[in-house]
Structure formats: C-alpha cells, structure tokens
Amino acid sequence: MRDRAGTRGRVETVMRQMETSLLDGTWRAGAKLPSERVLALEYDVARNTVREAIQRLAARGLVQSRPGAGVFVTDQLRTGFASPWGQLVADHPALREDILEFRRVLEGATAYFAALRASDEDLARIRALMQELERTREVDDKAAEADTDAKLHEVIAQASHNAMFLHLHTSVLGVLREHITINGTGLRVQNEDAPDQLLLQHRTLCDAIVARRPEEARTAMQTHIDFVRTRVGDEIGWPESGPTGDDVVRAAPVAAQAGKILRKTARKAPGSVEQKPAARARRANAAKVG
C-alpha cells in the first residue's frame, strides 16, 4: 500500500514538472518530447513513472503519442481558449479594436519583462527573426514579412519567462497571430510608408530588448501597437465609440501610471537593477509619447 502511494506521488511530481515545461514554453506546440530514458534520468525516476505521467498528459489532450515517431506536444493550450474567436473576429470587424487594446497591455508587459529576463538563447532567436524581417522587407515579400512579424511577437512573449503572460498569449495566439498577420499584410499593401515604419518600430523594439532596457522596450511595443491601431482604424472605419486621433494623447497618463507600476515590479524582480535618475527621467518622457 505504502509503495503504491509512493509511486502515485512520484508520477504526480513528474507530471507537474512536465506541465511546467508546457506552460513556460520549454516544450512548444508540435515539439517532440525527449525519450522516456532521457526524462527518467532528468527526473531521477524509473521509466515506468515517466510513461504513466505521459499517459496522464495524453488523456488530457496535452501530448499525443505517434507510433514509431515519439510523443509530441499538441496545440491544446494554443486553441483551447481562442477557438471561438476566429469566426467572431471575422464576423465582427469592430472586435479588432478590442484585440489591439488587449495587445497593447499584454505585449507591452511581455516586452518589458523580455528585456529583463530573456536568456542568451531568447536573444539569439529575437536577433535572427529581426534579420529575417529585414530580409523580407528588402525583397518586398509582404506575406513572408507579416508572418515573420507574428513569429517575432510570439518569441518576445516566450522571452518574458512569466508563465501567466505566456499562457494568456498562447491561449489567444490563434487570434493574435491571425490578427498580426492580417493587419501586417494589409498595412504593408495599402500604405506605401507603412512597411518602412513597421520595420523601424520592430528594430527599435528589438534593440531595446537586446540592450536590456525594459521601459524602452515597453514604450516601443506600445508605440508600435498605437501605430497599427491608428492605421487599421483609418482603413476599416471605427464606430463612434472607437479610437480617434486623440486616443494616444488621452492614453499618455495611463501609460505613465503603468510605468510606475512596472518600475515597482522591476525593483522586486530577480536580477533587476534600479535605473539611474537621469535614465528614469528620459524614459518617463518617452512613456508620454508611447
């Protein structure tokens, strides 16, 4: 009896560790899990324990075994929340403003924490995607450019290393990714100056993250979203309750207040360093613009 209880406890522990790898982006949708032997060594348990933990995850639809190929992560976390939204957005274009408003808050925060917490591997992926974005702009491949744009936003969310931010981003990723791609392609096709401005915005954003300047990264992301909101609003025509040309000005006090909250959070975050007064003053001014 005691031995069976111990086995159940070990399976539960291993399953929780695997769930953490799913939540924090270590194992992404479509990724192949390490072999049972490798996982058993990593978790210091028997292979049977690993096998049972995998079976429990499979029963919940989080992983799937493919005979002869291995065990793979499903897109359950990606689609479980967002699935009804794709059709709703298609049927109700006004919802795009809600999505953009949500993106401004969520992605501003993910950019901030990506600048604080990104690993060397994260930064390498961000640099690589930025180079790909430069390449697609140079050859004027608007569809590939918009797709790379979406991937870059996803990688920045993963680099935040905040399980809840990543979960929210992943949960609505189908909507956000489609939204970024559609808006990105539309803006690049319908506005002659948009491709160069979008590229500059992404370059500014990535430079701030790579240089580990969190407030500049947040401001750069929010400025980028504000640009998209203005251009998309001009194209589709917002209802009276939608954004106007004064939205960015009215949003400045909110951005400044968000900056205060994030600065307090940054002081408590592991590895964060309090900014010098001069730097804080410059970034406060920048926040008013973003």
N, C-alpha and C positions, 0 to 999 in steps of 0.2 A: 504493500500500500504506500509506504513512505517513498519507495523507489519510483513508483508511478507518478506520485505527486512531484518528485524532483524532476522527472522527465518532462512533465507538463510545464513546470516552471522554466526549464531551460528552453523549451520550444517557444514559450511566450516571450522570453527575453530576446531570443534570436529574431523572432517575428517583429518585435518592436524596433530592433536595430535596423532591420530591413525596411520597415516603414519609414524610418528616419531618412534612409538613403533615397527613398522615393519622394519624400516631402522636400528635402533640401536640394534636390536636383542632381544628386550624385548619379542616380540611375534615372535617365530621362526616358520619355516615351519612345518605344522602339529599340531601346538598348538591350543588349544581351547580358543576363546576369553571369557573374563568374561561376565556374563549375562548383558542384557540391563539395568537392575535395578542397578547393581553394577557400570557399566560405567556411568550411569546417575548421580549417587551420586559422582563419582570421578570427572566428568567434570562439575558438578553443572548445569545440563541442564535437560530438560524433556526427557522421554524415547523415544518419537517420534523423537526428534532430533538425538538421538543415532541411532535409527532404520534407519533413512534416510541416515546418514553418512555411516553406514554399507552397505546399499544398493548401494551407490556410489562406495565403495571399491569393492563390489561384481561385479558391472558392469565392472570394470577394471580387474577382474580376480585375485585380490589380496586376497580376502577371499571368502569362499563358505559356504552357509547355508545347513546344513544337517537336514532334518525334524526329529524332535524328539531327536536330538543329540546336536544341537547348531551350532555356527558359528566357522569355522576353517580357519587358515591361509593356503593358497595354497603355492605351490613351484614356483610360477610365478617369483619371484625375483631370485630364485636359477637357474631356467632353461632358463629364457628369453634371456639371453646373450649367455650362453655356449652351447646351444643345438646343433649347427652345429659342434662344436669342437670335440665331442666324436668320430665321424666317421673319421674326418680329422686326429686325432692323431693315430687312428687305421691304417689308410691307409698310413700315413707318419711318421714313427718312428723318423725321424730326428727332428720332432717338439717337441720331448721330451726335447731336449736341450733348446729350446725356453721357454718351460714351467718351466724348472728348473732355468733358468736365471730369469724369472719373479718371481718365488717363492723366490729366494734369495733376491731380492729387496723388494718385498711386505712383506714377512713373517719376514724378518729381522726388518722391521719397526714395524710390529704388535707386535713382541716380545718385542721390545724396549718400546713401549707405554703400553703394557700389564704390564710390570714391574712398570711403573709409575702410572697406573690408575686402575689396577684390584681391584675390590671390594672384600670383605671378601668371598662373595658367589662365585665369579670367582675363587679365590684362592683355595677354597674348592673343586670345580669341577676339577681344574688342579691337585690337590693332589690326588683326587680319581682316575682320569684317569691314573696318573703315577703309582699308586698302582696296577691298573688293568694291565698296561703294564708289570710291574714286575711279576705279577701272570701268565700272558700268556707266558712270557719268561721262567718262572720256569717250566711250564708244557709242554713247547715246542709246543704250538699251534700257528703255524706261521700265519695262516689265521686270527685268532682272534687277534693276536698281530698287524698285519698290519691294521686291522680295527680300533683297539683302537688307533693306531698311527694317523690315519686320523682324528679321533674324537678329539684327543688332539690338533692337529693343528687348528681345527675349533674353539675350546674353547679359544685358545690363541688369535685368531683373534677377537672373541667377547669381550675378556677382554681388548682389546686395547681401546674400547669406542671411536672410531673415526668412524663416520658414513660413510665416504668415503672409508676408509680401509675396513670396514666391507662390504660395498656394492660391492667393487671390488672382495673381497674374496668370497662373496656369489654368485656374478654373474658368476664366473668361478668355483664355488665349485664343480659342477659335474665333470669337467675336473680335478681339483686339487685332489679331493677326490679319483677319479678313479686312477689318476696318483700315488698318495701316496700309495694307496692300492696295485696296480700292482707292482710298484717299490719295495715297502716294502716287499711284499711276495717274489718277485724274488730275491732280495738281500739276504733275510734270507734263501732261499732254496739253492742258488747257491754259497754262500760264507760262509764257516764254521765260520769265525771270525766276520762276519757282524752282527749277532744278538746281540752279546755282545757289539760291538762297538756302534750300534744304540741305545741300551738301555742306555749306558753310556752318549751318546750325549743328549738323551732326559732328563736324570736325571740332567745333568749339566744345561741344558736349564731351566727346571722347578725350580731347586734350585735358579737360578739367578732371575727368575720372582718372586718367593715367597719371596725372600730376598729383592726384590725391587731394583735390581741393573740393570738398563736399558741397559747400554753399554755392560755389560757382557752377558745379555740376547740376544742382537742383535748379538754379536760375536758368541755366542753358536749356534744360529739358522743358521747363515751363514756358520759356520764350518760344521754343520750337512748337509746343502744343498750341500756344496762343496764335502763332502764325497760321497753323493749319485750321484752327477754329475760324479765324477771320476769312481765309480764302475759301474754305468749304461753305461757310455761311453766305458769302457773296454769290457762290455758284448755285446753291440749291434754294436760297431764299428762306431765312428763318422766320418762324411765326413772330407775332408781336412780342411774345414772352421770351424770344430767343436773344442771342447776343447782339449788341450794337457796337458801333465804333468806339464807344466809351467803356466797353467791358474791361479792357486791360487796365485803364486808369482806375476804375472802381475796384478792381481786384488787388491793387497795389497794397492797401492796408492789410488785406487778408494774407498776402504773400509775406509781408513784413512780420505779421504775427506768427505765421508758420515758421519763419526763420528763427524767431525767438524760441519756439518750442523745440525745433531741431537742434539749436545750439545747446540748449539744456540737455537734450538727449545725448549729444555728441560728447559732452563732458563726462557722461557716465559710461559711454561705450568703451569696450576694451580696446586699448591701443590708440585711443583718440588723444589729440593734443589741443589744448585751448589756443585759439588763434590770437595773434598779437593785436593790440587796439587798432593800429593803422589798417591792418588787413581786414579787421571786422568792419571798420568804417567804409572801406571801399566796397566790401561785399554787401553791406546794408544798402548802399546806393544802387548797386547792381540789382538787388532784390526788388527795388521800386520799379525798375524798368521791366523785369521779368514778371 
